[in-house]
């Protein structure tokens, strides 16, 4: 199907969305800085800024962003407006970070342990957390943004499947919480949360990149042409369910030998527990084996643990090699508790990926593939899910 051209009104909308995107990323910019970033003339920039001011989408400050030239002040997202309580949730934990109307952190990042045997218990814990912040700031509207483990339909706000959960039925999280709390609720997968965090808070991120979360399970999210790619069924990024060994261990998804059954933290701990039960008197206890204990054993050079972790890293690297060849995305950020295995674990992954055949080793157009640890703090990661509201606003222009 042929795409229609852009008339003047649509060009103006695109430019306004571009200005707002820069302001959401940078938080505050002068007129000349916006002109530099967009390639537009100062008169064109002035006209667009006036429209955005009239619509109440931005505000103006007399604060000068440069010591040179005339003082035209600076522009920013208004400080008035609803705040957002950003959360990442699972049946065992809630992490949250409150943010103001510009998605700047308010207060400290919180981690709350949860024991949710059924969906109602998890929804109750989320509501109680929101009410706590509402009591702290009674005059301030506070919306909710949730990064949810597992497959999520972000349009309907339904959690389709949730790893670690004792239930197998979908939960209408958005509808139930909006009805109960009377606020806006948006949600998406927790790997989308990480991708949004990188997109909006990491100035070094490319237009095409991937985040991979190696934790209880293994998930990923792709940003292609500066847009989150979800797929029609919102199942994009299921790298943990790429098959490594067709004759391997049964996976929760119903297939055998998925990457998660080999390389996730839960798989490593399961493997360690099975082996420890055959080793009476072993220093590690199979019943009390935690992630911290597993990582500590790796750090002190436990031969068996090193072999398991090395095998897991090789499996991740092999999956990434295939992924790199298919999508040709050459910037990959790794997150999750498995990153605590450190540089040796990362280097094993990088070695297994071999090379990207589309890389150029030299010259001005060289695009060497980068695989590294994500650098955003945990509060910054959680704030990522709040940008669901930003992207919705930009799409509505």
N, C-alpha and C positions, 0 to 999 in steps of 0.2 A: 504494500500500500504506500502511495506517495505521501510524504509528510508536507503539510501546508507551510508556506513561508511565514515569516514574522512581520507583522505590521508594526507601525510605530508604537502603538500602545503595548504590544507584547514585548518589544525590545525594551521599553521602559520598565516593564515588570521584571524582566530578566536582570536588568541592571540594578533595580532596587533589591532583588534577592541577593545579588552579588555583593552589594554594599553591606547588607545585613549580615551576610556570611562572614565578611571580613571583620565586622564589629563584634560578632559573637566570638570569633577566634581571638581577636586582639584585645577586646573589651573597650578600648579607647583609641581613637585615631583622629588626626587632624584632616582638614580638607586636602592639603597637599599630599599627605600620606595616602589618602584614598585615591587621589589622582594617579599617583605612582603605581599603586597596586592594580588599578583597573585599566590604566592606559587611556583614560578619558581626559578631556580638557577641563580646566578649572571651571569655566562657565557651565559645562555639562554636569560636572560634579555638584556645583551649587544648586542647580535646578532639581536634581534628584534628592539632595539632602533636604531641600525645602519641602518637597512632597512628603518625604518620610517624617519630617518634623510635624507637618500639618496632620498626618495620619496618627501621630502619637507613637510611632514605632521606634523613634530614637529621641534622645534629648541632647541639648547643647550645653557645653560648659565653657566658661571663660578661661579655663586652664589652658595655657599654651603648650603644645607638644614639641616646640622647637625654639631655640634661642635666636634663630635667624628669621628675618623677614617680619611682615606684619602679623600681629596677633589676631588670628581669626578664631581662636579657641579650639575646642575639640568636640567630638561627637561620640556618643555611647548608647548602649541599650539602657532604657530608663530604669531607675532604681525602684520605681513603684511597680506594682503588679504582683501576682501570686508567686509564692515561693514553691519549691519542689522538694519533697522528701524522696531522695533517691535510695533504692534498696536493691540488694541482690538476695534472693530467697531460695531456700531448699527446705526439705522436711526436717533438717537438723540444725539449721542456723539462719539468722537474719543479720545482714550487715547493712548499715544505713549511714547516710551522710545528708544532712540538711543543706540546702542551697538557696540563695536569695534569687531575686528575679533575673539576675544576670548570670546565674549558675556559678556563683562564687560561694565557696564553702562557708557555712555558718556553724560554729562550734566544732566539736570533735567527732571523728569517725567512731561508730559504735558497732560492737559485735555481740550478738545475743544468741545463746544456745537455745535450741528449740527441740521439743520432742512432740512431733505431730503424727499421731497414729492414723488420723483421718483428715480430709481436706478442711473440715470446719475448724480443727485445732490450729492449722496453719493460718487460715483467714483471721481467726481470733487474735493470733500473735501479731499479725501485720496491723490489724486495726488498733490493738493496744499500743503498739509502737507509734503509730500516727497520732493517737490521742495524747501520748506523752508530749510530743513536740507541740501539739495544738495548745496544750496547757501552758507550755513555756512561752508561747507567742500567741496569746488569745486574740489579738486584733489582726493577725496576719493570715490571709488565706493560704493554705498549704495543699498543693496537689500531690499526687503520688506517681512515681515512675518506678517500675519494677523490672529488674533483670531476673528472669526465671530459668532455673535449670531445666533442660530438656526441650522438647519441641513445643513451640508456641505459635498460635495464630494471632499476630499483632493487630489484625483488623477487628476481629470479634473479641479479642482479649481472653481467649481460652487457652489454658494450659492443657495440651493434648496428652503428653506423657511427661513424667517427672522421675528421673533416676533417684534411687534411694527411697522413693515413696512406697508405703505399704498398700497404697491403693493403685488401681490401674485405670480408673475412669477419668475422663476429662473434667476440668474445673473451670467454670465461668468466672474467673477471677475478677475481670474488669466490671462486669455487671453486678456481681455480689458486693464488691467493695464500694462501688459508686452508690448503690442503693443504701448501703449501711452507713457510709460516711458523708455522703452528699458532696463529694469533690470529684474532680476529673482524675481518671486513672489511665495510665498507658503502660504497656508492658511488651517485652520482647525477650528473646533468648539471652542468657548471660554472656554468650560470646559476642552477640551483637552489641551488648553494653561495652565490651572491651574495644570493639571496632569503632564505635562512636567516640569513645574516650580518645583513642589514637587520632581519629580524623579531626576532632575539634580541639584537642589540647596539645598535640605533638606537631610542632611546626616542621619537623623533618619528615613527616609522613608523605608518601607519594599519592597520586590519584588512584593508583592500583596497589593494594597491599592486602595482607592476610594476617589475622591474629589466630593463634592456636593456643588453647587452654588445656594443659596437661595436668589433670588433677584426679578427682575421683573417677571421672571418665575422661574422654578426649574429644573436644569440640573445636570448631573453627568458624570463622566468619570472614567473608570476602568483601572488600570494597573495590568496586570496579568503576572507573571513570568518576570517582569521588562519590559514588552512591553505594549504599549497602545492597548487596545482592542476596535476596531471600529465596527466590524461586517461587513458582506458582503455588506450591503446596507448603511454602515456608519451611522446607526441609533442607535448604542449602547449608553446606558446612559440616555435614556428618562424616568428617574424616575418620572419626573413631570407629565407624562401621564399614570402612574399606577392609576387604578381606585379605589377611596376611597368609592364613593357612586354612584351606577349605576343610581339612580334617582336624582342625583344632578344637579348642574348648567352645562349648555353647555360650552364646552371647544373649543378653537380655532382649535383644531385638529379634531373636528367633533363628538367627543364622549361626554359623560356626566359624571360628578363627578370625573374628574381627580384631582390628588393631587394639581396641579397648581391652580385649581379653588377654593381651600380651604386654601392653606398654603403659596402661593407666596405673595410678597409685593403688587402686583397689585390686588390680590384677597382681601387682608386685607383692602386696601384703598377703593375698590369698596364697600365692606361690610360696612365700616365706613361711606362712603358718603350716602348710602341708609338710614342708621339709622339716621344720622345727619339731613337729610331733614325732618324727622318727629319730630325733637327737636328744635323748634324755640328758639332763644336766647342761643343756646349751645356755649360754648367757642370756639370749633373747627368749622371752616367754611367748609361746604362740597365742595364749589367751590375752596377753596384755600388749601385743605388738601394735604400736601406733606409728603414724607417719613420721613423727619426730624421732622415734627409736630406729626406724628403718634408715632415715637420713643420717643419723648418728653412726650407725653401723657402717654405712657407706664411707663416711668421713674418716673413720678410724681404720679403714682398709679391709673390712671383712671380705674374705675371698668369695664366698658364696653370694653375698649381696652384690658385690661388684659385678659378678658374672650376670646376675639377673638384670641389673640396671643397664649394663652394657648391651645386653640382648634387646631390652626394651628400647633403648636409644637407637639401635640399628633398625628396629622395626619402624620407628617414627621416621627416621631418615629415608628409608625405602619408600614409605608412603609419600613423603614430601617430594622425592625425586619424580615419581609419577605425576604428582600434582603440578610441579613446576613445568613439566613438559606439556601438560594439557592446557593450563591457563596462562603460562608465561608471566606469572606475577613474581617479581624479583625482590620484594621486600616482605619479610615475614617476621612477626614479633611473637615470641613465646611467653606465655603467662602460666600461672598455676603453681601449686606447691611443689611439683616435680622440678621446677627451676632451681630449687634449693640443692639439687645434686650438682649444680655448679658448672664450671667451664669444661670439665672433662666430659660430662654428659652432653653439653651443647656441641663440643667438638666432634664427638662420635656421630651425632645427628648430621652435622655439616659434612663430615667425611663420607657418610653413606649416601648423601645426595649427589656425590660426585661433582658434576658441573652441570650448569644449564647450557644446553647447546646453542641457545640464542644469545648468550653473553658475548660481549666483545671485550677482549683483554686490554685494549689500548685505544687511544684516540679520543677525540672530544665526545663521540657518541657512545663511549663505553658505558655499559649498564650492568655492572657486576651484581650478581644476586647477593642480597644481605639477609642472613638468618641470625637473629640475636634475641637477647632477653629484652622484653618490654621495660621501659624506664619509668613509666608512670607509677606514682605512689598508689597505695590501695584506695585512699579517699578519691584520688583523681579517677581511678578506674570506675568506682561506683558512681561518680558524678556523670560518667558517660551516658548512663541510661536516661538522664534528664534531658539530653539533647534530642530525644524523641519528640518533645514539645517544640523544639527549635525547628527541626526538619518538617514537622507538620505545618508550622506557621509559614515557612518558606515555600512549601508546596502549594499553600493556599493563596499565594500572591497572584 
